[in-house]
């Protein structure tokens, strides 16, 4: 009898830990998708207001398309990298390894 109570108690602790782990990772997942969405909205705002030549427009559109594909595949860090690269392009800034790291 004592061992069955101990097993049930251990199972409850394990279940609680598993639920806490899933809930925590769900919150992290939501933050990543939310961050990608916020940066994309800023990207579109900049893209619509920036005065770019045809070559820069084509590159900005290409980077946005890549970011959308990565976001759809839930590869948020890759999507952010493409968006930040496009933002640097539209601002006339040089793209460097340091700029590839999100703030």
TAGI-V969067 format. One record per pair of residues at least 24 apart in sequence whose ideal C-beta (glycine too) atoms are under 10 Angstrom apart, sorted by the first residue. I is the first residue (numbers start at 0). GAP is how many residues later the second one is. If there is no record, write none. Layout:
BEGIN
i = (I;I)
gap = (GAP;GAP)
END
This chain:
BEGIN
i = (28;28;30;31;31;31;31;31;31;31;32;32;32;32;33;34;34;34;34;34;35;35;35;35;35;35;35;35;35;35;35;35;35;36;36;36;38;38;38;38;38;38;38;38;38;38;38;38;39;39;39;39;39;39;39;39;39;41;41;42;42;42;42;42;42;42;43;45;45;45;45;45;45;46;46;46;46;48;49;49;49;49;49;49;50;51;51;51;55;55;55;55;56;56;58;58;58;58;59;59;59;59;59;60;61;62;62;62;62;75;76;76)
gap = (45;47;45;39;42;43;44;45;47;48;38;41;43;46;42;41;42;44;45;67;31;32;34;35;38;39;40;41;42;43;44;47;66;34;39;42;28;32;37;40;41;43;44;45;47;48;63;64;24;27;28;31;39;40;42;43;46;41;45;24;39;40;41;43;44;47;39;37;40;41;43;44;45;39;40;42;43;41;36;37;39;40;41;42;39;37;38;40;30;33;34;36;32;33;26;27;30;31;25;26;27;29;30;25;24;24;25;26;27;26;24;25)
END
